[in-house]
Amino acid sequence: MSRKTKASGRQLRARWRRDGGMVTSEYAMGIVAAVGFALLLYEVVTSGQVRAELQAIVKRALSARM
């Protein structure tokens, strides 16, 4: 391995070590965003039109002939 390649590898490893992960505030923001998205998805799925469509799909799937 060349000297330049080894130096590049060391720099890359050092850069990855400095960024150890998210801090507590980033975790909190991620959780808030995930909960907001889950609530939005729940509202969409439980709306009348979507519920009727999902029931129709399940009904068609269960009554299909093999």
Buried (B, 14 or more C-beta within 10 A) or exposed (E): EEEEEEEEEEEEEEEEEEEEEEEEEEEEEEEEEEEEEEEEEEEEEEEEEEEEEEEEEEEEEEEEEE
